Amino acid sequence: MSEEQSRGRRRPSREYHQAPSTSRRPREPSITEEPRAKVFRREFESPYEKPTTSKDSAKRHPGAGDGGGAGGRKKRERVSYEIVHTKPADIVSKRGTGGREIRLLANYYRLLTTPTWKIHQYHVTFAPEVELKRLRGGLLYEHRGILGGYLYDGMKLYCTNKLSLEQTILHTTSKNNEKFVLTLKHVGVIGMDQWESLQVLNLIIDIREHRMQLWPGYQTSVRQHERDILLCVEIAHKVMRTETVYDILQRCLETARDYQEDFRRHKYNIRIRDANQPLLISKAKLRSIRGGENEIIILIPELCRPTGLTDTMRSNMQLMRAMADHTRLEPRGRMDRLRTFNRRLQQTEGSVRILKDWNMTLDTKLVELSGRILDPQRIVFKDHNKLSAGDNADWTRLFRDNGLFTTPTRGLERWCVISPTRYARESRNFVESLMRAGRGMGMEIGRPEELIIPDDRNHTYIQAMEECCRRDPQLVLCLVPNNNAERYASIKKKSYLERAVPTQIITQKSASNQRGIMSIATKVAIQINCKLGYTPWMIDLPLSGLMTIGYDISKCPKDKSKAFCALVASMDMKQNATFYSTVAECSPGDALASNLWPMMTKALRQYRKEHEKLPNRILFYRDGIGEGSLKQVYEHEVRDVVEKLEAEYKRCNAEKPPMFAYVVVTKSINTRFFYGERNPPPGTVVDDVVTLPERYDFFLVSQSVRQGTVSPTSYNVVHSTIRLTPDQMQLLTYKMCHLYYNWSGTTRVPAVCQYAKKLASLVGTALYQPPQNALEKKLYYL
């Protein structure tokens, strides 16, 4: 399939689930058994924060860290929960009125009975020190008669009853006749009017379950929304492989070492079957080291189980389809699971008792709210022919009768095709289809210079690329036998780092697909038009003097110490339908974008070069910000950008600084909406009930999906002097989702964000350094 051909298929967002913390192997119920509702104690997770990934959770599990490590105590990192007020002061109302109103259901339950209790917080220490959280909880449980109703998260104890002394000493004996002294020190009182109380509510409610290799369960969180405290519930899955790391190492390693079996059996009550298995060595992150953790963590393979899917598993289409049947739930099935969750939570003895003890009552019905459907947008083709994108926001069929918005004046006349000898026939047939598809869209594609190579080695392709580039081509098309990452990187490095020539890579499978050859050729022709610096289509945009900017960060998978940030900016879509792209290396652990302003400066200078003035309005979409980094970004990065914008406009003798808006884009959220028993249509906006009172935020469903439940995107306007009403801000954001040229439909985020993500990923996975500046005005990374 051609580059990014598969991007045209809408895929539901991946769902994550934090694995249970237990050192014993879980019971494996049958496939047909439903998850049971249980009440666990945990630390808070925001409904806007992506659940803990398998890599993080594997280090916390007793089998991998708490009970299996010999490298010192693993301190559990707490998720900081603090309300960050980002709503601009001049925003009176964030609710819009445009569009057609509809009634929706959301995956939330109201907390009907708001607790009025005060929570007494205690710090608990053990002598001698106890590393296992499970054992600490068991020792504390022996004194439940004194404590009454309580919650314990491994470090802090929360009670509704205040003990008589400020510091209480308790004595207990374990099952192994070991004596422990527990010291409970009173450290404060939490009332329901404090934000910490929501953290306690999240400690009370946590539902998890697992079965076999695919662990289904629920991701829950509690937070104060516009008028009510709401419980967000999302269906989550985690893939667990049946083999352990020990099984893998048995096939790979021959050396082994002894690691004090008697000590481990006494300390953790865990018996190791093979005392000669090798150890795994993991290096702690700098943040963990600063927190007192040892730099080197030693893990026992027998107690570690790998998570996720290998490349071989992902290439097994039967396996992926079988998994999709369980993970990609349709709206009706998801709603049934959510109602089952609520029903069992209301009926399970343990959860009923705890909710009653804490004076809490949950609604039995999903939250109902009002949403609005924005009108379908008009797509602009050649000769400014404007046609509706339709209710499903898909205009693929419109290309049959309409030409591309802008194309090269003389078409694609200087280009080369590189193909191995055994695929020469497929290459020529595909070129004929490509020329025919281009003519149908008003793009003239001339006959290329063909370069036949004897084999498909990387070095052979590089030599052919060098020979082609001597002829000053507009583009080089390479036909390759398969999706080999090393070959792909070699071709892209040669073209983008050394020669500044756009390339298009086609696999033999795509080129020989006779049934879908014209569809593939049409999409490749559109990509080629973009890589030459031209525009396939445009939207009907009323604003002039507007620059939209997308910014995202991608970490380098091969070198964790590297990351690349990309910025893509539009050059006034009213007059010049082009984009400017730039990329730079950055620190992977930095929440703040240290290279943001130099990249913005380059975009502003390019805009001034093309229009002889700076933009009147700048709409900045910032992707890649986690919930924990929002405060830091809001207090430092936003302020820094605003100040430097004012200074730059003053330096350029502009009459006044630009009207500027900074919008945080969040895709990894647990919120879901249901329109009856279907997905909401594209253009659905929600700006009340489940939004947050301290934010100027809204949810937008901009894309249509064919499988599973659609995932909305959250937009948080943290700074705004752009003088747009909430209706205009929402509509403009929706319009920006129509301009990603790899797919003739809407995307989940504005196109500039999608472009920035694509560019950063290309550099982080294939190039490893910024490409040549001559490519900055071309969408060469599609």
ZAMI-408416 format. One line per field, with one value per residue (C-alpha): x, y, z; residue number from 1. Coordinates in steps of 0.02 Angstrom, whole numbers, always signed. Layout:
u	X, ... $
v	Y, ... $
w	Z, ... $
pos	NUM, ... $
END
This chain:
u	+0, +62, +133, -1, -131, -187, -210, -371, -452, -526, -465, -537, -414, -319, -386, -274, -300, -192, -156, -200, -62, -43, +104, +1, -55, -235, -376, -419, -608, -687, -714, -899, -881, -922, -808, -863, -880, -758, -702, -515, -410, -299, -220, -313, -314, -395, -526, -419, -261, -217, -212, -45, +40, +105, +286, +250, +137, +256, +384, +256, +185, +249, +306, +411, +459, +383, +415, +532, +663, +827, +876, +796, +626, +516, +423, +255, +240, +84, -20, -31, -210, -232, -363, -278, -385, -349, -511, -471, -537, -637, -735, -911, -988, -907, -1069, -1110, -1279, -1241, -1293, -1435, -1466, -1470, -1484, -1336, -1285, -1110, -1012, -1035, -1140, -1192, -1146, -1321, -1277, -1137, -1038, -1029, -898, -725, -580, -437, -272, -133, +45, +85, +259, +309, +450, +535, +505, +386, +414, +261, +108, -3, +79, +68, -117, -140, -53, -162, -319, -292, -339, -497, -598, -506, -499, -679, -707, -538, -440, -255, -155, +10, +75, -69, -219, -389, -518, -686, -653, -518, -410, -392, -206, -113, +11, -54, +58, -13, +66, +30, +99, +105, +61, +245, +250, +348, +310, +279, +251, +135, +145, -4, +29, -116, -66, -226, -412, -490, -664, -777, -743, -560, -492, -405, -576, -594, -432, -512, -667, -553, -472, -643, -698, -589, -654, -537, -552, -454, -466, -343, -235, -351, -391, -554, -602, -656, -558, -643, -617, -715, -709, -808, -886, -996, -1134, -1109, -975, -972, -900, -823, -821, -733, -711, -526, -422, -245, -157, -57, +48, +44, +232, +343, +509, +588, +514, +589, +760, +761, +773, +905, +1023, +1139, +1217, +1135, +1166, +1102, +1002, +973, +816, +802, +802, +667, +557, +572, +555, +419, +344, +378, +454, +565, +557, +725, +866, +984, +885, +971, +915, +843, +925, +820, +884, +771, +718, +801, +641, +635, +819, +790, +648, +770, +758, +913, +977, +985, +830, +852, +700, +668, +610, +497, +396, +386, +259, +276, +129, +73, +89, +242, +260, +222, +60, +11, +38, -80, -244, -347, -279, -308, -487, -521, -454, -555, -714, -680, -597, -689, -858, -1001, -1100, -1240, -1119, -1020, -1176, -1230, -1061, -1074, -1246, -1183, -1044, -1167, -1286, -1150, -1077, -1248, -1270, -1097, -1092, -919, -952, -1125, -1051, -912, -1026, -1145, -1006, -948, -1125, -1116, -1252, -1226, -1359, -1414, -1430, -1298, -1284, -1395, -1344, -1369, -1250, -1250, -1213, -1122, -1175, -1076, -932, -906, -752, -673, -604, -532, -603, -673, -810, -886, -974, -1039, -934, -1094, -1160, -1019, -884, -812, -786, -689, -819, -815, -645, -730, -802, -689, -508, -377, -380, -203, -79, +90, +69, +164, +117, +239, +359, +529, +519, +599, +540, +657, +604, +689, +697, +571, +441, +465, +298, +201, +295, +245, +63, +54, +131, -3, -139, -59, -55, -237, -290, -196, -282, -451, -412, -337, -155, -42, +83, +211, +301, +444, +623, +630, +780, +782, +893, +955, +906, +816, +964, +969, +1135, +1066, +918, +1036, +1147, +994, +931, +1099, +1092, +913, +950, +1086, +945, +859, +692, +536, +501, +570, +452, +524, +438, +493, +452, +387, +376, +556, +592, +779, +757, +624, +740, +886, +784, +712, +882, +956, +813, +777, +946, +1062, +964, +802, +700, +525, +503, +354, +372, +252, +252, +239, +79, -6, +59, -6, -178, -281, -450, -408, -272, -365, -413, -232, -168, -289, -229, -47, -76, -149, +3, +122, +30, +55, +239, +264, +194, +16, -158, -286, -435, -480, -620, -736, -647, -718, -568, -418, -252, -262, -116, -156, -12, +3, +140, +180, +323, +377, +504, +636, +596, +777, +858, +755, +866, +807, +644, +591, +465, +378, +282, +168, +86, -39, +1, -169, -288, -395, -259, -122, -172, +0, +86, +257, +342, +494, +566, +699, +773, +712, +724, +605, +574, +538, +357, +397, +439, +611, +622, +446, +485, +628, +513, +369, +488, +533, +348, +309, +452, +393, +217, +287, +391, +238, +111, +225, +144, +123, -40, -181, -237, -139, -229, -105, -151, -34, -37, +64, +27, -18, -132, +15, +105, -41, +0, +182, +137, +1, +110, +271, +256, +98, +160, +328, +247, +131, +273, +386, +246, +219, +405, +418, +272, +342, +511, +426, +337, +164, +24, -28, +10, -88, -251, -189, -267, -175, -274, -220, -276, -303, -344, -310, -469, -598, -754, -874, -1040, -1188, -1323, -1462, -1372, -1260, -1105, -1130, -1108, -956, -971, -1046, -997, -1021, -979, -1080, -1117, -960, -841, -744, -795, -616, -584, -640, -656, -765, -773, -780, -820, -746, -722, -834, -787, -846, -799, -813, -859, -800, -679, -705, -561, -547, -499, -447, -425, -300, -268, -376, -368, -422, -595, -692, -853, -867, -970, -835, -695, -784, -829, -654, -579, -699, -652, -467, -504, -547, -372, -269, -225, -185, -369, -519, -617, -605, -472, -484, -376, -345, -240, -93, -81, -91, +45, +156, +135, +174, +330, +397, +367, +457, +611, +609, +592, +686, +790, +854, +896, +802, +788, +848, +766, +720, +578, +494, +355, +312, +213, +353, +315, +146 $
v	+0, +175, +289, +333, +243, +155, +323, +338, +206, +276, +185, +199, +265, +138, +103, +76, -12, -17, -195, -252, -245, -424, -541, -698, -753, -700, -824, -846, -852, -915, -809, -791, -733, -550, -438, -424, -257, -234, -85, -56, +82, +179, +346, +478, +482, +625, +587, +693, +593, +438, +284, +213, +119, -56, +1, +107, -18, -164, -81, -58, -233, -341, -474, -348, -220, -233, -416, -465, -330, -338, -161, -71, -3, +60, +216, +234, +395, +491, +578, +759, +821, +1008, +1117, +1233, +1384, +1421, +1508, +1682, +1819, +1906, +1749, +1769, +1614, +1471, +1401, +1417, +1420, +1379, +1217, +1096, +1042, +856, +753, +645, +522, +522, +389, +480, +449, +587, +580, +609, +618, +742, +690, +817, +729, +789, +672, +654, +618, +518, +478, +296, +224, +45, -21, -121, -49, -146, -135, -226, -115, -268, -318, -141, -139, -309, -251, -96, -199, -288, -124, -89, -92, +63, +151, +123, +167, +208, +214, +178, +214, +140, +297, +400, +347, +432, +411, +489, +463, +562, +460, +524, +561, +665, +522, +346, +193, +23, -149, -299, -471, -545, -723, -764, -704, -548, -398, -227, -54, +61, +249, +352, +539, +659, +781, +872, +880, +879, +953, +930, +1109, +1068, +993, +854, +780, +729, +632, +534, +500, +425, +315, +245, +198, +91, -61, -186, -362, -476, -635, -736, -639, -491, -405, -306, -186, -10, +151, +265, +441, +570, +757, +915, +966, +1114, +1083, +909, +791, +657, +483, +448, +265, +200, +22, -21, -170, -228, -359, -482, -617, -791, -818, -736, -650, -807, -910, -790, -791, -980, -977, -842, -851, -983, -896, -880, -825, -859, -722, -777, -883, -901, -712, -686, -824, -748, -566, -576, -750, -790, -955, -951, -1107, -1086, -1016, -1011, -897, -735, -568, -419, -250, -94, +83, +200, +368, +525, +578, +414, +428, +602, +528, +410, +256, +157, +190, +4, -104, -293, -395, -581, -644, -776, -641, -524, -542, -442, -337, -273, -349, -396, -350, -530, -523, -359, -434, -578, -511, -651, -611, -424, -452, -566, -434, -298, -396, -375, -203, -102, -97, -21, +114, -6, -135, -2, +70, -105, -131, +37, -5, -175, -86, +26, -115, -223, -75, -46, -231, -295, -312, -235, -82, -54, -57, +65, +187, +182, +208, +361, +427, +421, +378, +358, +387, +232, +322, +388, +577, +655, +821, +935, +942, +1033, +972, +1101, +1118, +1017, +1120, +1167, +1099, +1212, +1128, +1193, +1358, +1388, +1260, +1237, +1075, +1009, +879, +787, +725, +597, +726, +619, +696, +556, +536, +721, +700, +607, +769, +904, +953, +990, +1165, +1210, +1110, +1146, +1258, +1137, +984, +850, +843, +801, +648, +476, +301, +176, -6, -176, -279, -409, -274, -172, -225, -176, -10, +35, -15, +91, +241, +229, +225, +372, +476, +433, +478, +643, +694, +659, +786, +919, +876, +840, +701, +673, +511, +484, +430, +248, +178, -12, -82, -263, -297, -221, -194, -29, +21, -8, +108, +242, +234, +248, +396, +483, +459, +523, +678, +731, +761, +890, +799, +870, +702, +525, +376, +213, +46, -69, -254, -230, -114, -126, +11, +15, +35, +169, +267, +253, +324, +466, +514, +524, +629, +745, +765, +769, +814, +905, +806, +743, +554, +439, +257, +124, -59, -196, -257, -88, -68, -239, -222, -220, -209, -50, +20, +179, +218, +197, +298, +440, +453, +444, +583, +692, +657, +700, +864, +908, +859, +979, +1120, +1132, +1111, +974, +1063, +1206, +1254, +1403, +1516, +1690, +1757, +1840, +1877, +1717, +1602, +1433, +1341, +1160, +1098, +922, +817, +640, +538, +439, +253, +196, +330, +376, +527, +611, +689, +802, +943, +1001, +1160, +1180, +1348, +1402, +1553, +1643, +1514, +1654, +1710, +1578, +1398, +1335, +1277, +1309, +1168, +1164, +1036, +1038, +922, +943, +862, +712, +746, +932, +984, +1158, +1184, +1264, +1279, +1346, +1530, +1510, +1400, +1525, +1664, +1570, +1545, +1729, +1785, +1669, +1741, +1918, +1871, +1808, +1940, +2088, +2099, +1996, +1901, +1992, +1835, +1683, +1525, +1407, +1224, +1139, +949, +831, +909, +792, +839, +851, +977, +1095, +1212, +1228, +1262, +1386, +1485, +1487, +1438, +1536, +1692, +1680, +1665, +1813, +1925, +1879, +1904, +2080, +2116, +2044, +2146, +2301, +2268, +2252, +2419, +2338, +2449, +2325, +2147, +2005, +1937, +1773, +1613, +1466, +1303, +1141, +989, +825, +662, +535, +558, +438, +539, +459, +520, +421, +482, +360, +195, +265, +372, +561, +627, +731, +911, +868, +996, +980, +1132, +1105, +979, +870, +1015, +1092, +1255, +1318, +1303, +1378, +1206, +1106, +932, +908, +750, +796, +623, +479, +300, +138, +25, +47, +204, +374, +467, +655, +777, +901, +1082, +1195, +1380, +1437, +1610, +1711, +1888, +1830, +1910, +1758, +1702, +1522, +1481, +1551, +1462, +1295, +1316, +1371, +1221, +1106, +1186, +1156, +969, +965, +1005, +848, +797, +615, +580, +654, +669, +750, +708, +698, +853, +1010, +975, +1079, +966, +810, +877, +921, +746, +667, +774, +744, +557, +549, +637, +537, +366, +384, +543, +578, +758, +904, +898, +1034, +1205, +1199, +1079, +1191, +1249, +1073, +937, +813, +707, +642 $
w	+0, -36, +96, +222, +115, +271, +358, +262, +371, +528, +681, +854, +982, +1082, +1254, +1401, +1564, +1718, +1770, +1946, +2075, +2134, +2147, +2122, +1953, +1928, +1912, +1729, +1707, +1549, +1395, +1429, +1608, +1637, +1741, +1920, +2006, +2148, +2249, +2258, +2331, +2217, +2181, +2083, +1896, +1803, +1671, +1556, +1592, +1492, +1603, +1655, +1515, +1527, +1540, +1692, +1776, +1750, +1863, +2000, +2005, +2146, +2024, +1932, +2062, +2234, +2262, +2123, +2125, +2215, +2179, +2324, +2366, +2225, +2278, +2195, +2100, +2143, +2012, +2062, +2064, +2067, +1988, +1863, +1823, +1640, +1591, +1522, +1634, +1498, +1449, +1518, +1437, +1341, +1274, +1091, +1006, +824, +741, +771, +951, +991, +1149, +1195, +1329, +1405, +1498, +1664, +1820, +1938, +2121, +2190, +2375, +2399, +2555, +2695, +2800, +2846, +2813, +2937, +2854, +2937, +2887, +2925, +2958, +2996, +3104, +3039, +2865, +2753, +2565, +2501, +2493, +2506, +2670, +2739, +2700, +2785, +2944, +2950, +2919, +3086, +3172, +3072, +3232, +3294, +3127, +3072, +2888, +2811, +2649, +2631, +2473, +2529, +2613, +2680, +2782, +2767, +2905, +2942, +3128, +3219, +3336, +3514, +3500, +3373, +3358, +3386, +3411, +3359, +3380, +3271, +3232, +3057, +3010, +3018, +3199, +3154, +3266, +3189, +3262, +3165, +3194, +3138, +3138, +3110, +2971, +2925, +2890, +2716, +2692, +2542, +2491, +2457, +2294, +2393, +2431, +2248, +2266, +2408, +2303, +2171, +2303, +2347, +2171, +2060, +1965, +1880, +1814, +1701, +1601, +1500, +1377, +1349, +1514, +1506, +1642, +1684, +1698, +1825, +1891, +1990, +1962, +1989, +1824, +1780, +1907, +1978, +2038, +1902, +1895, +1723, +1674, +1519, +1455, +1449, +1394, +1420, +1317, +1423, +1341, +1416, +1416, +1546, +1516, +1588, +1448, +1322, +1405, +1413, +1224, +1216, +1364, +1435, +1583, +1753, +1930, +2104, +2191, +2369, +2361, +2549, +2573, +2443, +2515, +2688, +2635, +2503, +2529, +2346, +2290, +2136, +2029, +1941, +2047, +1897, +1783, +1729, +1797, +1706, +1738, +1719, +1737, +1834, +1764, +1827, +1914, +2010, +2056, +2124, +2227, +2315, +2205, +2159, +1984, +1941, +1968, +1958, +1905, +1903, +1732, +1808, +1893, +1742, +1603, +1442, +1385, +1217, +1045, +944, +760, +716, +814, +731, +559, +601, +533, +609, +782, +759, +700, +848, +967, +881, +915, +1101, +1109, +976, +1057, +960, +1053, +1101, +1172, +1264, +1343, +1398, +1480, +1569, +1635, +1691, +1785, +1874, +1915, +1991, +2084, +2161, +2204, +2254, +2443, +2465, +2359, +2434, +2609, +2568, +2476, +2624, +2751, +2655, +2629, +2439, +2312, +2125, +1994, +1900, +1733, +1615, +1611, +1479, +1401, +1252, +1107, +941, +765, +659, +477, +348, +280, +99, +11, -121, -278, -442, -507, -332, -354, -180, -132, +34, +125, +172, +338, +354, +313, +171, +0, -86, -224, -266, -350, -493, -561, -485, -507, -375, -300, -359, -464, -545, -698, -809, -709, -653, -800, -723, -616, -600, -556, -475, -483, -467, -626, -569, -532, -691, -763, -606, -603, -781, -753, -596, -684, -820, -687, -597, -756, -791, -613, -622, -783, -705, -567, -681, -640, -787, -751, -887, -925, -802, -827, -778, -685, -671, -533, -524, -342, -193, -77, +16, -62, -237, -203, -135, -290, -401, -297, -320, -508, -516, -413, -536, -662, -548, -535, -455, -373, -363, -349, -280, -298, -155, -123, +55, +205, +263, +391, +359, +171, +198, +314, +193, +48, +153, +223, +49, -19, +128, +214, +65, -92, -39, -167, -120, -134, -147, -95, -161, -113, -243, -162, -189, -366, -418, -338, -497, -410, -316, -428, -477, -298, -243, -391, -352, -173, -227, -354, -216, -106, -249, -279, -94, -97, -241, -134, -200, -126, -168, -90, +25, +143, +139, +266, +302, +401, +318, +399, +503, +541, +621, +702, +756, +872, +930, +997, +951, +1048, +956, +982, +959, +1066, +1219, +1253, +1092, +1040, +898, +899, +742, +701, +551, +510, +378, +270, +271, +198, +126, +3, -3, +31, +84, +242, +319, +416, +529, +649, +785, +915, +1094, +1264, +1284, +1469, +1454, +1473, +1406, +1223, +1230, +1040, +1015, +995, +868, +764, +777, +725, +566, +526, +556, +444, +305, +321, +312, +161, +67, +121, +165, +335, +493, +528, +618, +709, +769, +824, +908, +937, +1061, +1062, +1172, +1343, +1485, +1628, +1747, +1635, +1607, +1752, +1701, +1520, +1567, +1688, +1587, +1404, +1365, +1452, +1364, +1191, +1223, +1281, +1135, +1010, +1074, +1063, +886, +821, +902, +821, +651, +679, +682, +745, +879, +934, +855, +918, +990, +1058, +1135, +1133, +1217, +1114, +1208, +1120, +1258, +1358, +1426, +1382, +1258, +1188, +1121, +1002, +1039, +1013, +878, +867, +860, +682, +632, +691, +861, +994, +1182, +1290, +1449, +1590, +1568, +1536, +1680, +1765, +1783, +1596, +1431, +1352, +1234, +1157, +969, +872, +704, +625, +575, +618, +541, +686, +873, +970, +911, +1026, +1046, +1063, +1206, +1170, +1313, +1269, +1401, +1326, +1208, +1140, +967, +979, +923, +1005, +1070, +914, +800, +894, +884, +701, +653, +742, +649, +483, +519, +535, +347, +282, +310, +132, +166, +187, +95, +256, +427, +555, +743, +770, +665, +511, +573, +726, +619, +504, +652, +723, +554, +529, +705, +688, +520, +589, +751, +668, +503, +484, +661, +613, +535, +343, +225, +232, +47, +92, +221, +103, +44, +133, +95, +249, +191 $
pos	1, 2, 3, 4, 5, 6, 7, 8, 9, 10, 11, 12, 13, 14, 15, 16, 17, 18, 19, 20, 21, 22, 23, 24, 25, 26, 27, 28, 29, 30, 31, 32, 33, 34, 35, 36, 37, 38, 39, 40, 41, 42, 43, 44, 45, 46, 47, 48, 49, 50, 51, 52, 53, 54, 55, 56, 57, 58, 59, 60, 61, 62, 63, 64, 65, 66, 67, 68, 69, 70, 71, 72, 73, 74, 75, 76, 77, 78, 79, 80, 81, 82, 83, 84, 85, 86, 87, 88, 89, 90, 91, 92, 93, 94, 95, 96, 97, 98, 99, 100, 101, 102, 103, 104, 105, 106, 107, 108, 109, 110, 111, 112, 113, 114, 115, 116, 117, 118, 119, 120, 121, 122, 123, 124, 125, 126, 127, 128, 129, 130, 131, 132, 133, 134, 135, 136, 137, 138, 139, 140, 141, 142, 143, 144, 145, 146, 147, 148, 149, 150, 151, 152, 153, 154, 155, 156, 157, 158, 159, 160, 161, 162, 163, 164, 165, 166, 167, 168, 169, 170, 171, 172, 173, 174, 175, 176, 177, 178, 179, 180, 181, 182, 183, 184, 185, 186, 187, 188, 189, 190, 191, 192, 193, 194, 195, 196, 197, 198, 199, 200, 201, 202, 203, 204, 205, 206, 207, 208, 209, 210, 211, 212, 213, 214, 215, 216, 217, 218, 219, 220, 221, 222, 223, 224, 225, 226, 227, 228, 229, 230, 231, 232, 233, 234, 235, 236, 237, 238, 239, 240, 241, 242, 243, 244, 245, 246, 247, 248, 249, 250, 251, 252, 253, 254, 255, 256, 257, 258, 259, 260, 261, 262, 263, 264, 265, 266, 267, 268, 269, 270, 271, 272, 273, 274, 275, 276, 277, 278, 279, 280, 281, 282, 283, 284, 285, 286, 287, 288, 289, 290, 291, 292, 293, 294, 295, 296, 297, 298, 299, 300, 301, 302, 303, 304, 305, 306, 307, 308, 309, 310, 311, 312, 313, 314, 315, 316, 317, 318, 319, 320, 321, 322, 323, 324, 325, 326, 327, 328, 329, 330, 331, 332, 333, 334, 335, 336, 337, 338, 339, 340, 341, 342, 343, 344, 345, 346, 347, 348, 349, 350, 351, 352, 353, 354, 355, 356, 357, 358, 359, 360, 361, 362, 363, 364, 365, 366, 367, 368, 369, 370, 371, 372, 373, 374, 375, 376, 377, 378, 379, 380, 381, 382, 383, 384, 385, 386, 387, 388, 389, 390, 391, 392, 393, 394, 395, 396, 397, 398, 399, 400, 401, 402, 403, 404, 405, 406, 407, 408, 409, 410, 411, 412, 413, 414, 415, 416, 417, 418, 419, 420, 421, 422, 423, 424, 425, 426, 427, 428, 429, 430, 431, 432, 433, 434, 435, 436, 437, 438, 439, 440, 441, 442, 443, 444, 445, 446, 447, 448, 449, 450, 451, 452, 453, 454, 455, 456, 457, 458, 459, 460, 461, 462, 463, 464, 465, 466, 467, 468, 469, 470, 471, 472, 473, 474, 475, 476, 477, 478, 479, 480, 481, 482, 483, 484, 485, 486, 487, 488, 489, 490, 491, 492, 493, 494, 495, 496, 497, 498, 499, 500, 501, 502, 503, 504, 505, 506, 507, 508, 509, 510, 511, 512, 513, 514, 515, 516, 517, 518, 519, 520, 521, 522, 523, 524, 525, 526, 527, 528, 529, 530, 531, 532, 533, 534, 535, 536, 537, 538, 539, 540, 541, 542, 543, 544, 545, 546, 547, 548, 549, 550, 551, 552, 553, 554, 555, 556, 557, 558, 559, 560, 561, 562, 563, 564, 565, 566, 567, 568, 569, 570, 571, 572, 573, 574, 575, 576, 577, 578, 579, 580, 581, 582, 583, 584, 585, 586, 587, 588, 589, 590, 591, 592, 593, 594, 595, 596, 597, 598, 599, 600, 601, 602, 603, 604, 605, 606, 607, 608, 609, 610, 611, 612, 613, 614, 615, 616, 617, 618, 619, 620, 621, 622, 623, 624, 625, 626, 627, 628, 629, 630, 631, 632, 633, 634, 635, 636, 637, 638, 639, 640, 641, 642, 643, 644, 645, 646, 647, 648, 649, 650, 651, 652, 653, 654, 655, 656, 657, 658, 659, 660, 661, 662, 663, 664, 665, 666, 667, 668, 669, 670, 671, 672, 673, 674, 675, 676, 677, 678, 679, 680, 681, 682, 683, 684, 685, 686, 687, 688, 689, 690, 691, 692, 693, 694, 695, 696, 697, 698, 699, 700, 701, 702, 703, 704, 705, 706, 707, 708, 709, 710, 711, 712, 713, 714, 715, 716, 717, 718, 719, 720, 721, 722, 723, 724, 725, 726, 727, 728, 729, 730, 731, 732, 733, 734, 735, 736, 737, 738, 739, 740, 741, 742, 743, 744, 745, 746, 747, 748, 749, 750, 751, 752, 753, 754, 755, 756, 757, 758, 759, 760, 761, 762, 763, 764, 765, 766, 767, 768, 769, 770, 771, 772, 773, 774, 775, 776, 777, 778, 779, 780, 781, 782 $
END
